[in-house]
Amino acid sequence: MKAVELNKPEQFGRVAVMMGGSAAEREVSLRSGAAVYEALKRKGVDAVAIDVTGSPIEALAGQKFDRVFNIIHGRGGEDGVLQGVLEVLDIPYTGSGVMASALTMDKLRTKLCWQGYGLVTPKWCLLKDESDLDDCIEKLGFPVIVKPAQEGSSIGMSKASNRDELLTALSVAAKYRCDVYAEAWVSGKEYTVAVLDGEALPVIRLETPNTFYDYEAKYQATTTQYHCPCGLSQDQELFIRDLAVTACKVVGVKGWGRVDVFIDDLGQYQLIEVNTVPGMTDHSLVPMAARQAGMDFEELVWRILETSCG
């Protein structure tokens, strides 16, 4: 279902911009939230910034809102918890519903869904403890990238090129209290595709001198390069955009999101993950893709808010 197009800011009513949260991505969320809040105010929307530091129920208590712009990244905001609260309170909100939010927050379950649909994603091994390392090495070889399954912004991720590094990477990722897995290292070019209201925006190619596109490369570095246009042929760009839309549909993503894809050295398209509450900071990718499509930040934020009216 397409979003309802609104012409006047008062049609949105009173909007809570929920940001912060208590997950590892809290600081990024606060920056995203501040940018969204200021953009809505510039557009004349009756927006209220809410920094969620504990229970989202307490954060909303005693106030009347007509809808929520959810910009809480990570667990507590992107994993179905906040969505469930808002469903119970009967408050419309931006982004995906309970099921898709919970599913896509877990990278492993997302990969299983994609694999079941026939979409390609890198091979992986679940790592519960040190006893799993040798089986992982036999199955995947080196190098691999080790990830906590329920964190975003590359938090807790490490590349491992030998057994000692794999053990260290497991220890780092295990601190985030969720499943940990090793994923086969993909040599090739990395792309990201923003999807807004069921349509893909222009593709961005990411290039960093870092070992991989890590937290520092995403939010702090001045050496990360963003190529948009991405350099693909028209047919390749259309294919990867269609792939991103399909990847979202398979796991039930609605409203907006961002899909990360590699094209490996053999030309194989490999899906990495989907983000259902992408960043909206000055380093963020969705605003960059929107600009390439002729949409400024204020219009993008307006369009995302419209998806809560569908």
N, C-alpha and C positions, 0 to 999 in steps of 0.2 A: 504494500500500500504506500503510495506516494504521500509525502508531507503536504499539508494544507499550506498554500501560499498566503501570507498575511502582508497587508500593506501599511498598517498603522501599529506603532509600538504598544498602544494601550490594549490591542487585541491579545497580547500575551498575558495581560494581567500582571500580578506581582510575582517576580521571578527570584528564586533563591539560587545563587551561584555557590554550589557546595564544593569546597576545596580543602586541601590539607590532608586530613586523615592521619592515621598513626602508622602507616606502612613505610617501608624504606624509601619510597618515592615522595614522601611528604614535601620536601623542599621544592621539588620540580612541580608538584601539584599547586603549591602556593603561587609559584611564578605563573603557571598556566592560568590559574584562577584569577589572579590580578589582571592579567591581560584580557581575559574574557569579560570580566566585570566592567573594566574601563570601556571596552568596545561597546557593550550593551548600553552603558550610560550615554556614550556619545550618540548612539542611535535613538535615544529617548526612551529606552525601556526602563520600567520601574524595577530595577535590579537591586538585590541586597546580597552583599558578600558574607558568606558564612564559613568560618574556619572551624572545621570539625576536628576536635581534639579527643573526643571520646565517642559516646553513643550518638549516632545520627538522629535518633528519636529525641534525645535531650537537646540536640542542636536546633531542632525544628520546633520544640515545645513552646507553646504560648504565642506562636506566630501563624498567620494565615498566608499561605502561598498558593498561587494558581498553577505553578509548574516549577520544576527544578532543572537547572543546567548543571549536570553532573560533570565535574572536572577533577574528581578524586582519582588519582592513578593508583593502581596496585590493589592489594588485598584490603577489603573493607569498603572499597568504592567501585572496583572494576570486576568484582568476583561474584556478584549476585546478592550480596548482603544488603547494600544500600538499596538496590533495586527491589528486594523483597519488602523492606521497610516502606518504601514509597508506594508499592502496590497495596499494602495493607492500609496506608493512610489515604489511598486514592488520590495521589498527586501525580500528574503526568510528568515525565522526565525525558531527557535526551538520552540517546544511545540504546543499546541492546537491553533486552529483558533479562529476567532472572536466569533462565536456562542457558542462553547463549553467553551471558556474562560469566557464569560459573564455569561453563565448559571451556571457553577460550582463555580464561585465566590460568588453566592447567594446560601447559604446552604439550604434555604427553597425551592427554585425552584428545586434544585437538589434532595431533598427528595421527592418532588411531582413527578418528573420524575421516580425515582426509584420505588416509590409506584405504579405508573401507570403500570410499567413493571412487577410488582409482587415481587420486591425485598423488603426485610424487613429493616425498619429503625425505630428508636425509635419514639414513639408518641410525639407530640408537640402541643403547643398552641402559637399563635401569641399574643404578649403583646404590645398594643399600648399605654396604660396608666393604671393608678391604677384601673380603672373600670373593667379591664380584669382579675384582680388577682383572684377574687373569682371563676369565671368560670374555670380558669386554675387549681386552687386547687381542685375543684370538679372533673375535668377530669383526672388530672395527679397525684394528691396527692403529698406527699413529700417522699424523697427529689427530687429536680429537678436541672438541670443545665441551667443557663440562658446565652444566646449567642447573640452577634450582628451577623446578618446574613451574613455580608460581610466583616468580618475581619478574619485574619489567625493567626497562632502562639498562639492560645488560648487567644489572646488579648481581654479584656473586658468581659471575661467569669467568672461566679461565681456560686458556689453551694448554694442552698437555702433549708433550712430545716423547715422553718416556714414562716408565712405571712410577718413579718417584714423583714426577710432576702430576701424574694422574691421582696419586694418593693425596697430594697437597690440594689439588683442585677439588677433590671430593670433600676434604675437610673444610675448605672455604665455603663451598655451596651448602653443606649440611647445616651451617649456622642459621640458615633462613627457614628452618623448620618446615620443610616440605620435601616431596620426592626430589631426588637428584638423578640426573641422567647424563651420560656421555653421548655426544652426537658426532658422527663422522665429519671430519673437516672438509668443507667444500671449497675447492680452488676455482675461482671464477670471479664474476662481477656481481655486486650486490645492488639490488633495486628495492624500492619501496613504492607502494601504490595506495594512495588515499581513496577511499570509497565514501561517497556522500549521497545518501538517499538512493542507493542502488546503482549509482553510476560512478565509474572510476575517473579520477582526475589524472592529469598528466603524470607520467612515470618519472621518478627521480633516481638517478644512479648515485650511489654513495662511494666516496673514495677517501680513505684515511691512511696515513703513514703508520698508524698504530697497528698492533698485531691483529686486532679486529675492531669493529665499530662499537667500542666500549663506552662506559659512562662518560669518561673524560672526553672522548671524541664527540659524543652526542651533545654535551652541555657546556664544555669548558674550552675546548681546543679551538684555535684559529687556523689549524692546518687541515681540517676536514673540508673536503670539496663536495659540493652538491651540483650535479649536472642535470639541468632541466631546461631545455630538452635533454633527454638522457642518452642520445646517440644511437638508439636502436632504429632499425628500419620501420617504416609505417606499419608493415604487417606484424613485425615483432612487437611493436608497442601495443597494437590492438590486441594481440594474443595475450600479452602479459596483463593488460587491463581486464580482459575477459576472464582470465584465470583468477585474478584477485576478486572479481565479483562472484565468481563461482565458489571460490574458497570461503567467502563470507556467507553465501547462501547455504552451503553444506552444514555450517555450524550455527546457523540461525541469527547471524549478526544483522542488526537493524540500525537505521539512523545514520551512523557514520562509523568509520573504523580505518585501520591502516594495515596492509598486508605486506610482509617482508618476503622477498623472493631472491634466490640466487639463480643465475644462469651459469652453470659450471663450464669447465674448459672443453667439455664434449658437446656443449649446446643444450644440455638438459635443464629444464626449468624445475627448480626445487623450492617448495614452499617451506618457510621457516616458522613463522608464527603470525598471529593476527592480534592487533591491539584494539580494544573496543572503547577505550578512553585515551586517545593519543595525546601527546604533548601539544601545548599551544603557547610555548615560550618563543623567544626571539631566535632560538636555534631549531625550532620544530619544523617538521616536514610537511604536515598537512597545510599550514598556511603558505608554505613555499609552493606546493603544487597548485593551490588555489590561485595564487598570484599568476602562475603560468597560464591558468585558465581564464585570466582576466577578472578575478574576484579578489577584492581587497579584504583585509582582515575583518572589518566591520560587517561586510556582506557575508563572509564565511560564518561568522558567529551567529548572525541572523538566520542563515540557512540551517545551521545545526539546531538552533532553538526551534525552528519551524517543524523539525522532525518530531518534536514532542507533541505536536498538534495533529498527527496523522490518525 
